[in-house]
Amino acid sequence: MNLIVILTQKKTHVYIKTGNPIVSIYTEMTPNPETMKFVANKLLYPSKSIDFENEEAAFPSPLAKELFGFPFVKGVFIASNFITLTKTVETDCNDVIPSVREFLKEYLEEGKAIINEDEIIALKASNTIASDDTDIVKKIKELLENYVKPAVEMDGGAISFKSYQNGIVSLVLKGSCSGCPSSMVTLKSGIEGMMKRMIPEVQEVVAEAN
């Protein structure tokens, strides 16, 4: 922070010049007891998301690499304005949330890099419609983008398209959705039911590893 003093004939004006804006971080509950969701008042990865299942895979994200430095962190999911951390089973959220929140606040206020986009292209699983997608795949991706994505992001997770073959849609669960028992209920009763109604060719929806 810099202090600027301007003298005029009648008054002395004092201005405080700050650097990066103050960042606030708050936590939200997720359906998965093994995850912690931290929401920021600034954009982290606008309109995108990425999941890092281990430290070795986190090289495109300087922030994720530092988060894996916490011994209780097993996975890092970064989205538009929030981060979901998967913790070890024995870790009590109440014991570690304050330290993680303070770390994220300082990291973001210092303006450090979050994602190196050049390194992410080969790793990104996307629901973006490709020119060679079949009509069925296009419809599936549109449903995921317009109906599923907003709902699951509220719970600190994401679901992306992996493949479609012989009536079976394969999806990848990320963030708090990964390993969460309730996410499988959502997958079958919610997503599968919706796709069957709206896309008659779909017979089943399954979850697969990334």
KOLFIFI-757091 format. One line per 10 residues: number of its first residue (from 1); their letters; for each residue y negated, x negated, z negated of N, C-alpha, C. Coordinates in steps of 0.001 Angstrom, whole numbers, plus 500000, padded with zeros to 6 digits. Layout:
NUM> a> Y X Z Y X Z Y X Z ~ ...
This chain:
1> mnliviltqk> 501185 499156 500000 500000 500000 500000 498763 499119 500000 ~ 497772 499415 500843 496535 498653 500937 495373 499468 500402 ~ 494476 498801 499687 493276 499441 499157 492099 499031 500017 ~ 491421 500005 500592 490296 499732 501474 489016 500231 500821 ~ 488041 499355 500661 486768 499713 500044 485671 499604 501090 ~ 484926 500682 501266 483832 500702 502225 482527 500951 501474 ~ 481588 500035 501617 480294 500156 500935 479254 500720 501886 ~ 478532 501715 501436 477394 502240 502178 476163 502125 501295 ~ 475022 502559 501786 473790 502431 501015 473825 503274 499752 ~ 474501 504406 499753 474434 505300 498613 475740 505389 497827
11> kthvyiktgn> 476866 505167 498493 478137 505396 497822 479140 504303 498154 ~ 480108 504182 497284 481257 503324 497541 482453 504222 497796 ~ 483049 504102 498975 484184 504937 499332 485467 504121 499194 ~ 486420 504654 498487 487704 503985 498280 488803 504812 498946 ~ 489528 504174 499846 490623 504846 500542 491927 504121 500232 ~ 492955 504870 500014 494280 504285 499829 495052 504450 501124 ~ 495422 503343 501712 496161 503361 502970 497642 503133 502669 ~ 498434 504111 502958 499866 503986 502695 500611 503596 503960 ~ 501812 503078 503776 502636 502686 504919 503465 503858 505390 ~ 504790 503742 505275 505661 504819 505708 505523 506026 504781
21> pivsiytemt> 505697 507236 505306 505564 508438 504479 506621 508503 503389 ~ 506300 509210 502322 507236 509372 501220 508384 510274 501666 ~ 509596 509853 501348 510799 510592 501723 511389 511246 500484 ~ 511764 512497 500611 512459 513175 499524 513896 513448 499952 ~ 514810 513302 499012 516228 513512 499261 516749 514522 498242 ~ 517422 515548 498717 518054 516472 497776 519494 516705 498194 ~ 520311 517131 497257 521736 517316 497518 522062 518802 497673 ~ 523114 519080 498432 523623 520437 498605 525133 520435 498393 ~ 525644 521528 497868 527087 521673 497698 527740 521863 499066 ~ 528972 521390 499203 529760 521612 500417 531082 522260 500008
31> pnpetmkfva> 531782 522893 500944 533084 523498 500600 534148 522471 500230 ~ 533926 521226 500605 534896 520166 500346 534512 519423 499067 ~ 535324 519478 498018 534989 518818 496753 534937 517300 496845 ~ 535460 516748 497923 535460 515294 498061 534278 514776 498875 ~ 533313 515632 499190 532150 515181 499950 530852 515491 499213 ~ 529826 514711 499539 528486 514897 498978 527497 514944 500141 ~ 526637 515938 500150 525683 516118 501233 524275 515800 500730 ~ 523597 514883 501440 522237 514483 501092 521304 514871 502240 ~ 520330 515701 501947 519408 516211 502958 518051 515531 502806 ~ 517479 515073 503923 516193 514380 503907 515108 515263 504520
41> nkllypsksi> 513858 514991 504160 512735 515738 504733 512211 515055 505994 ~ 513073 514307 506650 512728 513673 507921 513971 513647 508800 ~ 513743 513514 510102 514866 513467 511031 515537 512097 510981 ~ 516851 512110 510942 517627 510878 510898 518253 510571 512256 ~ 518874 511582 512835 519538 511433 514127 519324 512734 514886 ~ 518130 512949 515423 517710 514243 515960 518680 514847 516966 ~ 519095 516081 516675 519947 516893 517557 521302 516245 517848 ~ 521713 515292 517029 522983 514614 517242 523698 514432 515909 ~ 524945 513992 515985 525696 513663 514778 526761 512638 515122 ~ 527173 511889 514107 528224 510892 514316 528971 510677 513013
51> dfeneeaafp> 530265 510459 513135 531144 510322 511980 531740 508924 511954 ~ 531681 508277 510788 532287 506955 510618 533376 507082 509559 ~ 534630 506898 509974 535755 507095 509068 536033 505882 508191 ~ 535512 504733 508565 535699 503536 507749 534602 502527 508069 ~ 534554 501469 507287 533485 500478 507434 533562 499753 508771 ~ 534774 499535 509273 534927 498817 510538 534302 499590 511702 ~ 534341 500899 511625 533804 501721 512712 532305 501927 512614 ~ 531695 501442 511530 530285 501742 511262 529308 500759 511893 ~ 529784 499858 512745 528884 498835 513284 527689 499382 514062 ~ 527749 500587 514677 526547 501068 515380 525455 501568 514445
61> splakelfgf> 525745 501664 513140 524775 502211 512205 524541 501278 511025 ~ 523381 500621 510984 523066 499771 509830 523074 500545 508521 ~ 522646 501810 508564 522644 502630 507350 524066 502906 506876 ~ 524937 503287 507799 526326 503574 507418 526999 502335 506835 ~ 526727 501177 507418 527337 499940 506908 526926 499684 505467 ~ 525668 499938 505149 525214 499723 503769 525796 500777 502829 ~ 525960 501995 503298 526547 503038 502458 527999 502725 502121 ~ 528716 502094 503054 530089 501698 502768 530130 500579 501720 ~ 528987 500003 501409 528923 499012 500347 529140 499618 498969 ~ 528934 500933 498841 529265 501604 497589 530784 501730 497514
71> pfvkgvfias> 531405 501271 496441 532876 501222 496380 533561 502571 496448 ~ 532841 503658 496174 533441 504985 496157 533303 505714 497491 ~ 532639 505108 498486 532418 505762 499771 533585 505497 500716 ~ 534213 506576 501199 535344 506465 502128 534960 506836 503560 ~ 533913 507632 503715 533487 508055 505043 532014 508409 505044 ~ 531367 508232 506209 529940 508520 506350 529736 509377 507598 ~ 529033 510480 507413 528706 511373 508525 527188 511537 508566 ~ 526575 511179 509686 525120 511254 509836 524788 512311 510877 ~ 523905 513234 510521 523492 514301 511433 521977 514327 511526 ~ 521457 515417 512063 520030 515506 512375 519134 515151 511193
81> nfitltktve> 519345 515796 510055 518494 515513 508899 519290 515381 507606 ~ 520586 515128 507710 521376 514969 506488 522495 513953 506680 ~ 523027 513498 505543 524148 512563 505514 525207 513138 504584 ~ 526449 513158 505043 527558 513589 504209 528447 512386 503920 ~ 528711 512159 502646 529564 511054 502243 530885 511598 501710 ~ 531985 511008 502165 533293 511325 501609 533598 510296 500536 ~ 533919 510758 499344 534110 509859 498205 535582 509713 497852 ~ 535883 508748 496995 537238 508608 496477 537516 509760 495515 ~ 538787 510126 495377 539169 511296 494573 538743 511149 493124 ~ 538874 509949 492591 538599 509753 491167 537116 509691 490825
91> tdcndvipsv> 536259 509664 491824 534819 509543 491578 534204 510902 491259 ~ 533426 510942 490183 532701 512150 489812 531343 512143 490516 ~ 531082 513196 491286 529823 513271 492036 528605 513084 491140 ~ 528645 513686 489958 527487 513617 489064 527174 512191 488631 ~ 528182 511326 488653 527971 509939 488226 527296 509093 489303 ~ 527470 509458 490569 527015 508577 491647 525874 509158 492487 ~ 525662 510449 492432 524609 511063 493254 523233 510444 492999 ~ 522824 510230 491748 521488 509654 491537 521295 508298 492208 ~ 522285 507416 492136 522140 506084 492730 522116 506159 494253 ~ 522934 507031 494841 522932 507176 496298 521614 507779 496767
101> reflkeylee> 521136 508765 496053 519879 509411 496425 518722 508412 496384 ~ 518683 507583 495366 517621 506584 495262 517730 505539 496373 ~ 518967 505132 496680 519169 504175 497765 518671 504748 499091 ~ 519048 505997 499396 518633 506610 500659 517116 506757 500726 ~ 516524 507142 499634 515061 507304 499605 514369 505983 499934 ~ 514778 504903 499296 514163 503595 499531 514437 503111 500953 ~ 515666 503299 501412 516043 502836 502748 515190 503521 503818 ~ 515048 504829 503708 514303 505582 504713 512797 505337 504608 ~ 512297 505176 503405 510865 504915 503246 510476 503554 503813 ~ 511416 502621 503805 511150 501301 504380 511267 501308 505903
111> gkaiinedei> 511687 502423 506461 511759 502542 507918 512860 501724 508562 ~ 513929 501469 507836 515030 500681 508384 515806 501479 509438 ~ 516539 500757 510276 517282 501379 511374 518412 502256 510847 ~ 518604 503390 511489 519667 504313 511113 520826 504231 512103 ~ 520522 504353 513387 521539 504300 514438 521063 503382 515561 ~ 521948 502513 516035 521683 501740 517245 522288 502505 518419 ~ 521440 503245 519113 521917 504161 520144 522680 503447 521256 ~ 522293 502223 521580 522964 501493 522656 524439 501244 522351 ~ 524773 501180 521058 526143 500890 520664 526972 502148 520422 ~ 526336 503294 520534 527002 504521 520150 527666 505248 521316
121> ialkasntia> 527257 504945 522542 527669 505733 523696 529188 505785 523839 ~ 529836 504659 523699 531290 504626 523900 532062 505320 522789 ~ 531409 505510 521627 532114 506082 520489 531864 507579 520321 ~ 530862 508092 520991 530387 509447 520712 531334 510511 521263 ~ 531733 511422 520380 532478 512603 520821 531476 513723 520982 ~ 531415 514307 522172 530320 515227 522460 530810 516564 522976 ~ 530006 517604 522711 530262 518924 523272 529449 519147 524543 ~ 528814 518087 525043 527997 518217 526242 528868 518564 527449 ~ 528398 519503 528230 529147 519922 529415 529048 518855 530503 ~ 530200 518444 531022 530254 517432 532088 530416 518113 533434
131> sddtdivkki> 530045 517404 534470 530084 517977 535827 531500 518295 536284 ~ 532495 517580 535748 533872 517814 536171 534643 518731 535226 ~ 533960 519336 534256 534622 520273 533351 535041 521538 534106 ~ 536186 522088 533736 536603 523367 534300 535758 524482 533687 ~ 535822 525659 534268 535047 526787 533751 535456 527123 532316 ~ 536732 527013 532012 537203 527315 530652 536642 526314 529662 ~ 536685 525027 529998 536162 523991 529110 534661 524169 528900 ~ 533950 524539 529945 532509 524791 529807 532248 525912 528812 ~ 533039 526992 528900 532868 528116 527976 533177 527692 526536 ~ 534226 526888 526367 534598 526404 525028 533465 525579 524426
141> kellenyvkp> 532921 524659 525195 531850 523800 524697 530590 524609 524377 ~ 530315 525626 525194 529152 526469 524940 529303 527236 523625 ~ 530505 527725 523353 530763 528426 522095 530595 527488 520905 ~ 531131 526282 521034 531016 525308 519946 529556 524962 519674 ~ 528798 524756 520729 527402 524340 520585 526529 525469 520029 ~ 526733 526684 520516 525836 527783 520178 526214 528543 518915 ~ 527507 528591 518590 527948 529412 517466 528550 528598 516312 ~ 529340 527585 516640 530048 526842 515597 529181 525759 514971 ~ 528513 524975 515804 527742 523838 515310 526726 524208 514237 ~ 525880 525221 514428 524883 525547 513389 525519 525910 512052
151> avemdggais> 526657 526616 512090 527306 527063 510854 527918 525898 510079 ~ 528653 525031 510773 529337 523943 510062 528358 522873 509585 ~ 527233 522698 510280 526250 521709 509827 525629 522116 508499 ~ 525545 523410 508242 525017 523872 506964 525910 523437 505812 ~ 527194 523245 506093 528147 522806 505079 528365 521300 505106 ~ 527555 520583 505885 527636 519127 505897 528687 518543 506806 ~ 529080 519290 507840 530110 518785 508727 529795 519032 510189 ~ 530779 518786 511019 530637 519021 512455 532020 519177 513063 ~ 532080 519921 514165 533327 520110 514906 533026 519851 516375 ~ 533780 518948 516997 533525 518621 518395 534776 518823 519241
161> fksyqngivs> 534562 519069 520515 535646 519300 521467 536378 518000 521774 ~ 537710 518086 521854 538499 516924 522252 539240 517174 523562 ~ 539948 518320 523661 540679 518584 524894 541087 520055 524982 ~ 541438 520445 526190 542015 521780 526424 543159 521628 527400 ~ 544317 522146 527004 545483 522038 527876 546473 523151 527559 ~ 546895 523852 528608 547912 524895 528478 547573 525927 527399 ~ 546315 526336 527345 545897 527361 526399 545572 526868 525003 ~ 545737 525567 524761 545499 525001 523426 544205 524195 523423 ~ 543297 524545 522510 542040 523824 522337 542192 522861 521159 ~ 541926 521586 521407 541977 520582 520343 540562 520195 519952
171> lvlkgscsgc> 540292 520258 518644 538972 519937 518120 539070 518795 517115 ~ 537958 518099 516922 537870 517024 515935 536956 517475 514807 ~ 537448 517415 513564 536671 517802 512392 536017 516564 511793 ~ 534725 516676 511456 533981 515525 510940 533227 515896 509669 ~ 532759 514850 508974 531963 515075 507773 532742 515836 506729 ~ 532107 516834 506084 532778 517592 505033 533908 518447 505568 ~ 533943 518683 506878 535036 519473 507472 536341 518693 507501 ~ 536252 517372 507558 537442 516541 507658 538197 516530 506331 ~ 539427 516968 506335 540252 516969 505131 539958 518093 504172 ~ 539102 519024 504549 538740 520132 503664 539708 521296 503885
181> pssmvtlksg> 540363 521781 502827 541312 522895 502997 540663 524141 503601 ~ 539434 524456 503178 538790 525675 503672 538418 525557 505148 ~ 538263 524322 505647 537915 524160 507059 539060 524594 507963 ~ 540290 524446 507495 541436 524884 508293 541497 526409 508367 ~ 541074 527058 507283 540996 528520 507307 539933 528955 508308 ~ 538784 528255 508268 537708 528554 509212 538161 528316 510646 ~ 538916 527239 510837 539380 526888 512178 540252 528000 512758 ~ 541172 528505 511942 542126 529497 512431 541549 530912 512450 ~ 540994 531343 511326 540541 532727 511244 539195 532939 511920 ~ 538359 531892 511937 537034 532035 512522 536951 531569 513965
191> iegmmkrmip> 537102 530269 514170 536906 529690 515502 537981 530152 516477 ~ 539239 530090 516054 540325 530490 516944 540197 531968 517319 ~ 539894 532796 516338 539757 534222 516610 538621 534503 517574 ~ 537497 533825 517394 536355 534023 518275 536672 533583 519698 ~ 537315 532416 519831 537622 531912 521166 538624 532795 521887 ~ 539606 533308 521164 540588 534197 521792 539925 535466 522312 ~ 538953 535966 521544 538261 537194 521966 537371 536959 523169 ~ 536679 535815 523191 535676 535559 524212 536212 534799 525423 ~ 537340 534090 525213 537953 533333 526313 539442 533669 526308 ~ 539863 534644 527081 541255 535113 527048 542295 534026 527306
201> evqevvaean> 541910 532973 528021 542872 531898 528336 543255 531091 527090 ~ 542430 531111 526064 542711 530339 524846 543776 531039 524022 ~ 544848 530320 523713 545955 530856 522924 545962 530319 521498 ~ 545454 529088 521306 545502 528470 519983 544412 527404 519880 ~ 543923 527193 518642 542951 526124 518363 543536 525246 517270 ~ 543591 523935 517523 544172 522997 516557 543180 521868 516277 ~ 543390 521213 515144 542578 520054 514767 543373 518786 514996 ~ 542719 517783 515574 543373 516493 515810 542495 515369 515283 ~ 543096 514196 515121 542348 513021 514693 541434 512578 515814 ~ 540329 511948 515427 539359 511489 516419 539956 510390 517282
